[in-house]
């Protein structure tokens, strides 16, 4: 049986849980993006090479993606509140280390530790939230949770640009420290402890999943600078894929798997993760280049580019809570189909109007549609994942979903970067546009495929799924 402490009958505890996990999620998502605009300052201050600057970003992404499943599994075994506090503490300490880093090597190491802390925190925010809110009240909470994530994505370039211009690159890391220091005692005092089902820790699965994901993500990250045919990239991708295949076979045979393969036999879980992979591939791969388009082609400063991207966020703040609330009533599938379709239409619109003389006013419409489309997917997809598993399995399901999303984002940037460099480059504004347009059409295609999958493969609504799960006996 699951060793879980319910807080569903305490409204104040639910509010505290929502606030604490939302702030924790905001910190780690923001830090995934805030560093990019500070790279020129870091280069000047530390004398960092281009490779060192690349790894300042990639060390975080790599550690984050690799340890997502591990963080969820450890939370299930040793306590989700306990691991959440450990993750926030590690993230806070490594943020201070990054701010104080005297060399680029030290900064890269600190960024990797930040990524590990973030990987522990991210899946646990969802499982702690699911434990605090009963199913009938979970939708709007997930809407707020997903809206916070979307806001952090959009605010990353803005916060980074503002802090670098007002102070120095060190302060993009220092701002995490007081937040983390305040969050740890709040989490200790206000969060309820919960665990997954009682079983032994799957050390074999942990080792295979971590090393396999490391190989895949390393290969995808390095492909951006070395190309897909480079020996280092090919060895990493092939080895990673082989280890992931071994992990799947191992999980099918072991008595207490960290990720039950039976999850993927449930259409709701499988379709939702396909949708999440498509969205992160298409949308976040495109955002990577759109933020640069505003700066390199339309000549905005990092701060001004961040401000203009806030149009994207405004839609997320309004739509996300509503999408979470209504997906509880009407099911998640319609929202996911509509969300991916809106995103595909918005990116196609942007690809059509992109040029060296594009007016920002002409981008406001597609920005609003893209933000609304993202918001229609975030909370309903979280709802669908939680609906497809039993309460004690939410940690495993959340870790898997977050890992798949992160892989989708890394894969999207890698593939779109390849398309971009094959058709254009950074030599001139026109060269950038020449590469941007076909890259964005690839994003449109992937988002459209995701929408078609969600439309063609129906799965149960949240209420139906919950009823079905209640009829399944829980193993002792």
Number of C-alpha atoms within 10 A of each C-alpha: 12 16 15 17 13 15 19 16 11 11 12 12 17 23 15 17 26 23 18 21 24 23 18 25 24 22 24 23 21 24 26 21 21 25 22 18 24 21 20 13 16 22 15 10 14 14 14 19 13 11 9 19 21 18 22 25 20 22 23 24 27 26 24 29 27 26 25 32 30 25 28 33 30 23 24 29 20 15 20 30 24 18 22 29 23 16 25 28 19 20 30 28 18 25 27 19 20 26 19 16 17 12 14 21 15 15 25 22 19 25 30 25 25 31 30 27 30 32 29 30 30 27 30 32 25 26 29 25 24 26 24 28 24 15 17 12 15 20 28 20 25 29 31 25 27 31 29 23 24 25 21 24 24 27 23 21 28 23 23 27 26 18 21 20 15 10 10 17 23 19 19 23 22 17 16 21 20 10 15 22 14 10 20 19 12 15 21 14 9 16 26 21 19 24 27 25 20 14 14 11 16 19 12 14 25 21 13 21 26 21 19 25 27 24 26 28 25 24 27 26 23 20 23 20 15 14 19 18 10 13 12 15 23 19 15 21 23 15 19 24 16 16 22 22 15 16 22 18 13 16 21 15 10 13 12 16 23 29 25 17 15 11 18 15 10 15 15 27 24 18 24 27 25 19 27 27 25 28 33 26 28 33 27 21 25 25 18 16 22 20 18 18 21 20 18 18 21 17 14 17 15 23 19 16 21 24 19 20 25 20 20 26 26 18 22 32 21 16 21 31 25 19 29 33 22 17 28 22 13 13 23 30 26 18 24 31 23 19 27 33 22 24 29 31 19 23 27 20 19 22 18 12 14 20 19 18 11 14 12 11 8 13 18 16 15 21 24 21 23 27 29 26 30 29 31 31 30 27 34 31 28 26 25 26 24 26 25 28 21 14 17 21 21 26 33 28 29 24 27 21 25 23 23 20 22 24 23 24 26 24 25 28 28 23 21 26 23 19 20 23 18 13 16 21 18 15 8 13 19 16 17 23 24 21 22 27 23 18 28 28 22 22 27 28 16 23 30 23 18 27 26 15 17 24 16 11 12 13 22 18 22 27 16 13 18 17 12 13 15 10 8 9 7 12 6 7
